[in-house]
Amino acid sequence: MNLRPLRSIVVLALCALPSWADVRAQETAETTQDVLFVFNDCNAPNCDFDHFRREITWINWVRDREDSDVHLLITSQRTGGGGLTYTVDYIGRRNFDGINKSLSYTSVNTDTDTEVRDGLTRTIAVGLVQFVEATPLAPRLDIVYREPTAGFAQLDEHDPWNLWVFRLSGSGEIEGEKQEKGYSIDGSATADRVSEELKINFRLSGRYNHDEFTLDEGEVYVNKTHDYTANLLMVWSLGDHWSLGGRGNANRSTFLNRDLAVSAGPTVEFDIFPYSESTRRSITFRYSLELAAFNYELETVEGKTEEILPRHSLLIAAAIQQPWGEIFGSVEGIQYLHDPTTHRINTRLNIEYRLFRGLSLDIGGSFDRIKDQFYLPVEDLTDEEILLRRRQRETDYRYSLDVGLSFRFGSKFANIVNPRMQTRGRGRYGDH
C-alpha cells in the first residue's frame, strides 16, 4: 500500500496557516506566563520571521532563548532534485524540559520562494500544537481538515528525468562614468543526479570582465580577465559513515596564469557521525589523490610552459549546530608528490556562540600557508596588474579575520510586525 498520500493528508489535516486551514486562536495570544513562549533560531533560506509572526499568532515569540518554552532550531540541506529539506527541531525548555521532537519539510526545485516559505510555516505550526495543547490556550484552537483535490491518491510517481536536475543561468553587467567604463558576462550550467546510492554533480561556470580607464593624461588602460571552470563529482555511498568517489576539474584563469589546468583522481570520505545527522553535526575526514596537468599562459618562475604533477590532499572538517550556537572549522593540506616542500595548508573557522542572555560572539577567520606558487609567471608584474589584481602575486600566506559582538536587550516579546518605511535594498554606492 502506498502511504505517501496518507502521510500528506495527515499533514494537510494539521496545517496551521489561515490560507490552507484554520488552526487559530480567537485573537493574538496574551503576553502571560500561561501562553507558550517560542524562540526562533533559523538561518536557513526562506526563514521569513515576519511571515512566521504574522501567520502563527497563537504563541508568543520572544527575542532570547532564555525566555522561551520552546527553542525552534531550523536547519536545511540541498536535495538532489534541487529543492531543500528543512529539519525543524523543537527543543523543550523550562516546563517542557526533556520534551523534544523533530519534523521535516522538503521543497521541490519548481517551488517559488513564497511556496517554500508557506510550507515551512505550516510545518512549524504543526509541531507547536503539541506544546500548545499543554497550555490554557488549547481549548481556543480549532483544527479544520481540508479535502484533497480529486485524484490526489493516484499521483503518477514515474520520473521521466530519472532524478536528473539541470540548471542554466547567465547575467551581464554594464557600468560606467566619465573616465571609467566596463562590462562583465558570467554564466553557469549544472547537471545533478542524487540518489541514496550515487551522487553526481557537474558544473560549468565562466566569467569574462572588461574594464577601461582613462587616465588624466588621456591614455586609456584596458584590463581584461577571465575565469572558466568545469567540475565533476561522483560519490558512491558505502553505508552510514563511508563514501567513495572521484572528481575532476578543468580551469582556465588569467589570475592564476592558467591557459588550461586539468586534474582528476579518487576520493574517500569518513564521517564520525551518520550522514543522516549532518544537518546538526558532522566530523569528516576526506582523502584525495589526483594527477594535475598544467598549461601556462606565460612561462613560470621554474621555466615551465606546461607540466604534469601528482598531488594528494587531506581535509578534516567539523560542523555543529546546537541551541547555544554554531561552529564550523576545517583544515586542508595539499601536497605535490614530486617535491614534498611544495604544499599549502588551508584553515577555516566560523563561530556563532551565545555567551549569555542577549550577548552573542561571532568569529570568522581563515589562514592559508602557501608554498605551491610554481605557476607564477617569470616576468615581473606591472603596477597596473598589481593594483587591479589581474594576476596572483608571490606570497607565503593569506589570512582574514572578523570578530563581532552583539548585545540585545529590552522587551522580550517579538510578536509585532510593522514594515512601514522599510528599506528592502541598497544601491551599488549605498543609500543617499
VOLUM-336302 format. One line per field, with one value per residue (C-alpha): residue number from 1; x, y negated, z negated. Coordinates in nm, 2 decimals. Each point is the difference from the previous one (the first is absolute). Example, Ala and Ser with C-alpha at 12.3 -4.5 7.8 and 13.67 -1.06 7.14 Angstrom:
i	1 | 2
u	1.23 | 0.14
v	0.45 | -0.34
w	-0.78 | 0.07
END
This chain:
i	1 | 2 | 3 | 4 | 5 | 6 | 7 | 8 | 9 | 10 | 11 | 12 | 13 | 14 | 15 | 16 | 17 | 18 | 19 | 20 | 21 | 22 | 23 | 24 | 25 | 26 | 27 | 28 | 29 | 30 | 31 | 32 | 33 | 34 | 35 | 36 | 37 | 38 | 39 | 40 | 41 | 42 | 43 | 44 | 45 | 46 | 47 | 48 | 49 | 50 | 51 | 52 | 53 | 54 | 55 | 56 | 57 | 58 | 59 | 60 | 61 | 62 | 63 | 64 | 65 | 66 | 67 | 68 | 69 | 70 | 71 | 72 | 73 | 74 | 75 | 76 | 77 | 78 | 79 | 80 | 81 | 82 | 83 | 84 | 85 | 86 | 87 | 88 | 89 | 90 | 91 | 92 | 93 | 94 | 95 | 96 | 97 | 98 | 99 | 100 | 101 | 102 | 103 | 104 | 105 | 106 | 107 | 108 | 109 | 110 | 111 | 112 | 113 | 114 | 115 | 116 | 117 | 118 | 119 | 120 | 121 | 122 | 123 | 124 | 125 | 126 | 127 | 128 | 129 | 130 | 131 | 132 | 133 | 134 | 135 | 136 | 137 | 138 | 139 | 140 | 141 | 142 | 143 | 144 | 145 | 146 | 147 | 148 | 149 | 150 | 151 | 152 | 153 | 154 | 155 | 156 | 157 | 158 | 159 | 160 | 161 | 162 | 163 | 164 | 165 | 166 | 167 | 168 | 169 | 170 | 171 | 172 | 173 | 174 | 175 | 176 | 177 | 178 | 179 | 180 | 181 | 182 | 183 | 184 | 185 | 186 | 187 | 188 | 189 | 190 | 191 | 192 | 193 | 194 | 195 | 196 | 197 | 198 | 199 | 200 | 201 | 202 | 203 | 204 | 205 | 206 | 207 | 208 | 209 | 210 | 211 | 212 | 213 | 214 | 215 | 216 | 217 | 218 | 219 | 220 | 221 | 222 | 223 | 224 | 225 | 226 | 227 | 228 | 229 | 230 | 231 | 232 | 233 | 234 | 235 | 236 | 237 | 238 | 239 | 240 | 241 | 242 | 243 | 244 | 245 | 246 | 247 | 248 | 249 | 250 | 251 | 252 | 253 | 254 | 255 | 256 | 257 | 258 | 259 | 260 | 261 | 262 | 263 | 264 | 265 | 266 | 267 | 268 | 269 | 270 | 271 | 272 | 273 | 274 | 275 | 276 | 277 | 278 | 279 | 280 | 281 | 282 | 283 | 284 | 285 | 286 | 287 | 288 | 289 | 290 | 291 | 292 | 293 | 294 | 295 | 296 | 297 | 298 | 299 | 300 | 301 | 302 | 303 | 304 | 305 | 306 | 307 | 308 | 309 | 310 | 311 | 312 | 313 | 314 | 315 | 316 | 317 | 318 | 319 | 320 | 321 | 322 | 323 | 324 | 325 | 326 | 327 | 328 | 329 | 330 | 331 | 332 | 333 | 334 | 335 | 336 | 337 | 338 | 339 | 340 | 341 | 342 | 343 | 344 | 345 | 346 | 347 | 348 | 349 | 350 | 351 | 352 | 353 | 354 | 355 | 356 | 357 | 358 | 359 | 360 | 361 | 362 | 363 | 364 | 365 | 366 | 367 | 368 | 369 | 370 | 371 | 372 | 373 | 374 | 375 | 376 | 377 | 378 | 379 | 380 | 381 | 382 | 383 | 384 | 385 | 386 | 387 | 388 | 389 | 390 | 391 | 392 | 393 | 394 | 395 | 396 | 397 | 398 | 399 | 400 | 401 | 402 | 403 | 404 | 405 | 406 | 407 | 408 | 409 | 410 | 411 | 412 | 413 | 414 | 415 | 416 | 417 | 418 | 419 | 420 | 421 | 422 | 423 | 424 | 425 | 426 | 427 | 428 | 429 | 430 | 431 | 432
u	0.00 | 0.13 | 0.01 | 0.13 | -0.35 | -0.12 | 0.30 | -0.07 | -0.36 | 0.09 | 0.24 | -0.28 | -0.24 | 0.23 | 0.10 | 0.00 | 0.00 | -0.33 | 0.03 | 0.00 | -0.18 | -0.12 | 0.23 | -0.05 | -0.06 | -0.29 | 0.25 | 0.38 | 0.13 | 0.02 | 0.35 | -0.04 | 0.20 | -0.30 | 0.06 | 0.28 | 0.32 | 0.20 | 0.35 | 0.06 | 0.36 | 0.02 | 0.27 | -0.13 | -0.13 | -0.37 | 0.00 | -0.22 | -0.05 | -0.25 | -0.22 | 0.03 | -0.12 | -0.29 | -0.13 | 0.07 | -0.16 | -0.12 | 0.34 | 0.23 | 0.33 | 0.29 | 0.34 | 0.21 | 0.02 | 0.02 | -0.36 | -0.13 | -0.21 | 0.10 | 0.32 | -0.07 | 0.32 | -0.03 | 0.26 | 0.00 | 0.18 | -0.02 | -0.17 | 0.11 | -0.31 | 0.11 | -0.24 | 0.06 | -0.06 | -0.07 | 0.04 | -0.20 | 0.11 | -0.23 | 0.22 | -0.21 | 0.11 | -0.12 | -0.33 | 0.07 | 0.35 | 0.08 | -0.28 | 0.16 | -0.13 | 0.10 | -0.20 | 0.12 | -0.12 | 0.13 | -0.05 | 0.04 | 0.21 | -0.30 | -0.14 | 0.01 | 0.15 | -0.36 | -0.10 | 0.31 | -0.05 | -0.37 | 0.08 | 0.26 | -0.24 | -0.26 | 0.25 | 0.11 | -0.36 | -0.09 | 0.29 | -0.10 | -0.35 | 0.14 | 0.14 | -0.30 | -0.23 | 0.16 | -0.09 | -0.33 | 0.00 | -0.08 | -0.39 | 0.02 | 0.16 | -0.20 | 0.13 | -0.19 | 0.07 | 0.04 | -0.12 | 0.27 | -0.05 | -0.15 | 0.25 | 0.23 | 0.06 | 0.08 | 0.31 | 0.23 | 0.34 | 0.17 | 0.30 | 0.08 | 0.33 | 0.13 | 0.09 | 0.21 | -0.04 | 0.14 | 0.06 | 0.10 | 0.09 | 0.16 | 0.04 | 0.17 | 0.09 | 0.09 | 0.12 | 0.18 | 0.07 | 0.18 | 0.35 | -0.08 | -0.21 | -0.03 | -0.21 | 0.00 | -0.18 | -0.03 | -0.20 | -0.03 | -0.16 | -0.04 | -0.12 | -0.07 | -0.13 | -0.03 | -0.12 | 0.07 | 0.26 | 0.17 | 0.04 | 0.12 | 0.07 | 0.12 | 0.05 | 0.12 | 0.06 | 0.17 | 0.06 | 0.15 | 0.08 | 0.10 | 0.09 | 0.12 | 0.16 | 0.08 | 0.30 | 0.05 | 0.25 | -0.26 | 0.15 | -0.25 | 0.08 | -0.19 | -0.02 | -0.14 | -0.04 | -0.17 | -0.07 | -0.16 | -0.05 | -0.15 | -0.05 | -0.11 | -0.07 | -0.13 | -0.05 | -0.12 | -0.15 | 0.17 | -0.22 | -0.08 | 0.35 | 0.21 | 0.00 | 0.21 | 0.02 | 0.20 | 0.03 | 0.13 | 0.07 | 0.09 | 0.08 | 0.12 | 0.10 | 0.18 | 0.06 | 0.17 | 0.20 | -0.20 | -0.06 | -0.14 | 0.03 | -0.16 | -0.01 | -0.17 | 0.02 | -0.18 | -0.13 | -0.10 | -0.19 | -0.09 | -0.25 | 0.02 | -0.38 | -0.26 | -0.06 | -0.37 | 0.11 | 0.20 | -0.25 | 0.09 | 0.36 | 0.27 | 0.37 | 0.14 | 0.34 | 0.05 | 0.31 | 0.06 | 0.27 | 0.02 | 0.20 | 0.02 | 0.10 | 0.08 | 0.04 | 0.11 | -0.07 | 0.34 | 0.32 | 0.03 | 0.27 | 0.12 | 0.03 | -0.30 | -0.28 | -0.17 | 0.04 | -0.18 | 0.02 | -0.14 | -0.15 | -0.20 | -0.21 | -0.16 | -0.30 | -0.13 | -0.32 | -0.24 | -0.34 | -0.23 | -0.33 | -0.15 | -0.23 | 0.31 | 0.12 | 0.19 | 0.36 | 0.16 | 0.37 | 0.22 | 0.37 | 0.12 | 0.35 | 0.10 | 0.34 | 0.16 | 0.18 | 0.28 | 0.13 | -0.13 | 0.09 | -0.26 | -0.32 | -0.26 | -0.21 | -0.35 | -0.18 | -0.35 | -0.20 | -0.34 | -0.16 | -0.33 | -0.03 | -0.25 | 0.20 | -0.30 | -0.34 | 0.00 | 0.38 | 0.13 | 0.36 | 0.07 | 0.34 | 0.10 | 0.35 | 0.23 | 0.38 | 0.17 | 0.36 | 0.11 | 0.30 | -0.12 | 0.02 | 0.21 | -0.25 | 0.10 | 0.13 | 0.37 | -0.04 | -0.07 | -0.36 | -0.07 | -0.14 | -0.33 | -0.02 | 0.07 | -0.25 | -0.27 | 0.08 | 0.02 | 0.25 | 0.10 | 0.30 | 0.26 | -0.09 | 0.07 | -0.34 | -0.35 | -0.23 | -0.33 | -0.17 | -0.32 | -0.12 | -0.33 | -0.21 | -0.37 | -0.20 | -0.38 | -0.21 | -0.35 | -0.34 | 0.02 | -0.31 | 0.04 | -0.36 | -0.06 | 0.09 | 0.00 | 0.17 | -0.08 | 0.28 | 0.21 | 0.31 | 0.00 | 0.32 | 0.31 | 0.15 | 0.35 | 0.13 | -0.22 | -0.31 | 0.00
v	0.00 | -0.34 | -0.21 | -0.33 | -0.14 | 0.10 | -0.18 | -0.30 | -0.01 | 0.02 | -0.30 | -0.19 | 0.08 | -0.16 | -0.31 | -0.32 | -0.28 | -0.19 | 0.04 | 0.38 | 0.09 | -0.17 | 0.09 | -0.33 | -0.18 | -0.24 | -0.28 | -0.05 | 0.18 | -0.21 | -0.07 | 0.22 | 0.28 | 0.23 | -0.03 | 0.18 | -0.20 | 0.09 | -0.10 | 0.02 | 0.11 | 0.03 | -0.10 | 0.21 | -0.14 | -0.13 | -0.04 | -0.31 | -0.08 | -0.28 | 0.26 | 0.25 | -0.27 | -0.11 | 0.35 | 0.18 | -0.25 | 0.25 | 0.01 | -0.27 | -0.05 | -0.10 | -0.15 | 0.21 | 0.38 | -0.05 | -0.13 | 0.29 | 0.31 | 0.14 | -0.06 | 0.03 | 0.11 | 0.01 | 0.14 | 0.09 | 0.21 | -0.01 | 0.30 | 0.18 | -0.14 | -0.36 | -0.06 | -0.03 | 0.23 | -0.19 | 0.16 | -0.17 | 0.09 | -0.09 | -0.01 | -0.03 | -0.23 | -0.09 | 0.19 | 0.19 | 0.10 | 0.34 | -0.02 | -0.01 | 0.09 | -0.05 | -0.05 | -0.04 | -0.18 | 0.04 | -0.24 | 0.08 | -0.20 | -0.15 | -0.15 | -0.38 | -0.17 | -0.07 | 0.36 | 0.12 | -0.27 | 0.10 | 0.37 | -0.06 | -0.21 | 0.28 | 0.25 | -0.23 | -0.05 | 0.37 | 0.08 | -0.28 | 0.14 | 0.28 | -0.26 | -0.24 | 0.28 | 0.00 | -0.37 | -0.18 | -0.11 | 0.36 | -0.03 | -0.31 | 0.18 | 0.16 | 0.25 | 0.02 | 0.27 | -0.10 | 0.26 | 0.10 | -0.08 | 0.26 | 0.27 | -0.08 | 0.37 | 0.08 | -0.21 | 0.12 | 0.08 | 0.07 | -0.23 | -0.06 | -0.18 | 0.29 | -0.24 | -0.23 | -0.37 | -0.27 | -0.37 | -0.27 | -0.36 | -0.30 | -0.37 | -0.31 | -0.33 | -0.34 | -0.29 | -0.32 | -0.36 | -0.29 | 0.16 | 0.37 | 0.26 | 0.37 | 0.31 | 0.35 | 0.32 | 0.32 | 0.32 | 0.35 | 0.33 | 0.29 | 0.36 | 0.19 | 0.35 | 0.10 | 0.33 | 0.19 | 0.21 | -0.25 | -0.37 | -0.17 | -0.38 | -0.17 | -0.38 | -0.23 | -0.37 | -0.29 | -0.37 | -0.26 | -0.35 | -0.31 | -0.33 | -0.33 | -0.28 | -0.35 | -0.15 | -0.37 | -0.01 | 0.14 | 0.34 | 0.29 | 0.31 | 0.32 | 0.29 | 0.34 | 0.30 | 0.33 | 0.31 | 0.32 | 0.32 | 0.34 | 0.24 | 0.36 | 0.20 | 0.35 | 0.16 | 0.35 | 0.06 | 0.27 | 0.01 | -0.26 | -0.13 | 0.07 | -0.14 | 0.08 | -0.22 | -0.17 | -0.36 | -0.19 | -0.37 | -0.22 | -0.36 | -0.30 | -0.31 | -0.32 | -0.06 | 0.33 | 0.00 | 0.30 | 0.05 | 0.33 | 0.21 | 0.35 | 0.23 | 0.33 | 0.28 | 0.21 | -0.12 | 0.18 | -0.16 | 0.11 | -0.17 | 0.08 | -0.07 | 0.16 | -0.21 | -0.02 | -0.23 | -0.24 | -0.29 | -0.01 | 0.14 | 0.16 | 0.07 | 0.11 | 0.12 | -0.01 | 0.12 | -0.06 | 0.11 | -0.19 | -0.05 | -0.36 | -0.13 | -0.37 | -0.21 | -0.35 | -0.33 | -0.14 | 0.18 | 0.07 | -0.08 | 0.36 | -0.04 | 0.21 | -0.05 | 0.33 | 0.29 | 0.30 | 0.04 | 0.25 | -0.13 | 0.11 | -0.18 | 0.06 | -0.20 | 0.01 | -0.19 | -0.03 | -0.17 | -0.02 | -0.18 | 0.00 | -0.23 | -0.18 | -0.09 | 0.13 | 0.10 | 0.09 | 0.07 | 0.17 | 0.07 | 0.11 | 0.09 | 0.03 | 0.14 | 0.06 | 0.34 | -0.10 | -0.24 | 0.04 | -0.37 | -0.11 | -0.02 | -0.21 | 0.01 | -0.16 | -0.06 | -0.13 | -0.08 | -0.15 | -0.03 | -0.14 | 0.04 | -0.13 | -0.10 | -0.08 | -0.16 | -0.25 | 0.01 | 0.19 | 0.04 | 0.04 | 0.10 | 0.07 | 0.06 | 0.18 | 0.05 | 0.15 | 0.11 | -0.02 | 0.18 | 0.11 | -0.30 | 0.17 | -0.14 | -0.36 | -0.17 | -0.06 | -0.36 | -0.27 | -0.13 | -0.35 | -0.26 | 0.01 | 0.38 | -0.02 | -0.28 | 0.17 | 0.34 | 0.14 | 0.27 | 0.17 | -0.14 | 0.20 | 0.06 | 0.24 | -0.04 | -0.14 | -0.08 | -0.15 | -0.07 | -0.15 | -0.02 | -0.14 | -0.03 | -0.06 | -0.09 | -0.01 | -0.12 | -0.15 | 0.16 | 0.38 | 0.01 | 0.01 | 0.04 | -0.33 | -0.05 | -0.35 | -0.04 | -0.37 | -0.21 | 0.32 | 0.00 | 0.32 | -0.05 | -0.21 | -0.15 | 0.07 | -0.31 | 0.01 | -0.20 | -0.38
w	0.00 | 0.09 | -0.32 | 0.15 | 0.08 | -0.35 | -0.16 | 0.21 | -0.10 | -0.37 | 0.05 | 0.18 | -0.28 | -0.26 | 0.21 | -0.20 | 0.25 | 0.06 | 0.37 | -0.01 | -0.32 | -0.32 | -0.29 | -0.18 | -0.32 | -0.03 | -0.04 | -0.04 | -0.30 | -0.32 | -0.14 | -0.31 | -0.14 | 0.09 | 0.37 | 0.19 | 0.05 | 0.31 | 0.11 | 0.37 | 0.10 | 0.37 | 0.25 | 0.29 | 0.33 | -0.01 | -0.38 | 0.01 | -0.36 | 0.08 | 0.18 | -0.29 | -0.24 | 0.22 | 0.06 | -0.33 | -0.24 | -0.27 | -0.18 | -0.13 | 0.20 | -0.22 | 0.08 | -0.22 | -0.05 | -0.38 | 0.00 | 0.21 | -0.07 | 0.34 | 0.19 | 0.37 | 0.18 | 0.38 | 0.23 | 0.37 | 0.26 | 0.38 | 0.16 | 0.31 | 0.19 | -0.07 | -0.29 | -0.37 | -0.29 | -0.32 | -0.34 | -0.27 | -0.35 | -0.29 | -0.32 | -0.32 | -0.27 | -0.35 | -0.06 | 0.33 | -0.09 | 0.15 | 0.25 | 0.35 | 0.34 | 0.36 | 0.32 | 0.36 | 0.31 | 0.35 | 0.29 | 0.36 | 0.25 | 0.17 | -0.32 | -0.02 | -0.31 | -0.11 | 0.02 | -0.19 | -0.27 | -0.04 | -0.01 | -0.27 | -0.20 | 0.01 | -0.13 | -0.28 | -0.10 | 0.00 | -0.24 | -0.24 | -0.05 | -0.23 | -0.23 | 0.01 | -0.10 | -0.34 | -0.05 | -0.08 | 0.37 | 0.11 | -0.01 | 0.22 | 0.29 | 0.29 | 0.25 | 0.33 | 0.25 | 0.37 | 0.25 | 0.25 | 0.37 | 0.23 | 0.09 | -0.28 | -0.08 | 0.36 | 0.04 | 0.28 | -0.16 | 0.33 | 0.04 | 0.37 | -0.10 | -0.21 | -0.29 | 0.23 | -0.07 | 0.23 | -0.06 | 0.24 | -0.11 | 0.16 | -0.07 | 0.13 | -0.14 | 0.15 | -0.21 | 0.06 | -0.08 | 0.17 | 0.00 | -0.07 | 0.16 | 0.01 | 0.05 | -0.12 | 0.11 | -0.21 | 0.02 | -0.13 | 0.08 | -0.24 | 0.02 | -0.32 | -0.07 | -0.37 | -0.13 | -0.32 | 0.17 | 0.24 | 0.03 | 0.32 | 0.02 | 0.31 | 0.03 | 0.27 | -0.08 | 0.15 | -0.03 | 0.24 | -0.12 | 0.21 | -0.16 | 0.16 | -0.20 | 0.15 | -0.18 | -0.06 | 0.29 | 0.23 | 0.02 | 0.00 | -0.20 | 0.08 | -0.24 | 0.11 | -0.23 | 0.03 | -0.21 | 0.13 | -0.20 | 0.04 | -0.30 | -0.01 | -0.33 | -0.02 | -0.35 | -0.09 | -0.35 | -0.20 | -0.31 | -0.26 | -0.05 | 0.32 | 0.35 | 0.30 | 0.31 | 0.27 | 0.11 | 0.30 | 0.06 | 0.29 | -0.03 | 0.21 | -0.20 | 0.08 | -0.37 | -0.05 | 0.33 | 0.12 | 0.37 | -0.11 | -0.31 | -0.03 | -0.30 | -0.09 | -0.26 | -0.26 | -0.34 | -0.32 | -0.29 | -0.35 | -0.23 | -0.37 | -0.03 | 0.23 | 0.31 | -0.10 | -0.29 | 0.22 | -0.04 | -0.37 | -0.03 | 0.21 | -0.02 | 0.33 | 0.13 | 0.37 | 0.19 | 0.37 | 0.25 | 0.33 | 0.31 | 0.11 | 0.35 | 0.05 | 0.32 | -0.09 | 0.18 | -0.09 | -0.08 | -0.37 | -0.25 | 0.04 | 0.38 | 0.08 | 0.25 | -0.08 | -0.24 | -0.16 | -0.38 | -0.25 | -0.33 | -0.29 | -0.27 | -0.34 | -0.12 | -0.36 | -0.05 | -0.30 | 0.00 | -0.31 | -0.03 | -0.35 | -0.21 | -0.13 | 0.35 | 0.30 | 0.07 | 0.33 | 0.04 | 0.25 | 0.07 | 0.34 | 0.10 | 0.37 | 0.10 | 0.34 | 0.00 | 0.23 | -0.27 | -0.36 | -0.07 | 0.26 | -0.20 | -0.16 | -0.32 | -0.01 | -0.32 | -0.06 | -0.31 | -0.06 | -0.34 | -0.11 | -0.38 | -0.25 | -0.30 | -0.22 | 0.02 | 0.29 | 0.07 | 0.30 | 0.12 | 0.38 | 0.12 | 0.36 | 0.13 | 0.23 | 0.04 | 0.30 | -0.01 | 0.37 | 0.14 | 0.34 | 0.22 | 0.27 | 0.26 | -0.05 | 0.32 | 0.03 | 0.11 | -0.26 | -0.04 | 0.11 | -0.24 | 0.18 | -0.03 | -0.38 | -0.07 | 0.21 | -0.14 | 0.35 | -0.10 | -0.32 | -0.18 | -0.19 | -0.36 | -0.28 | -0.17 | 0.01 | -0.29 | -0.09 | -0.34 | -0.11 | -0.36 | -0.12 | -0.31 | 0.00 | -0.31 | 0.00 | -0.29 | -0.06 | 0.04 | 0.03 | 0.23 | 0.38 | 0.11 | 0.19 | 0.37 | 0.14 | 0.35 | 0.06 | 0.14 | 0.02 | 0.23 | 0.20 | 0.19 | 0.04 | 0.31 | 0.13 | -0.16 | -0.31 | -0.09 | 0.04
END
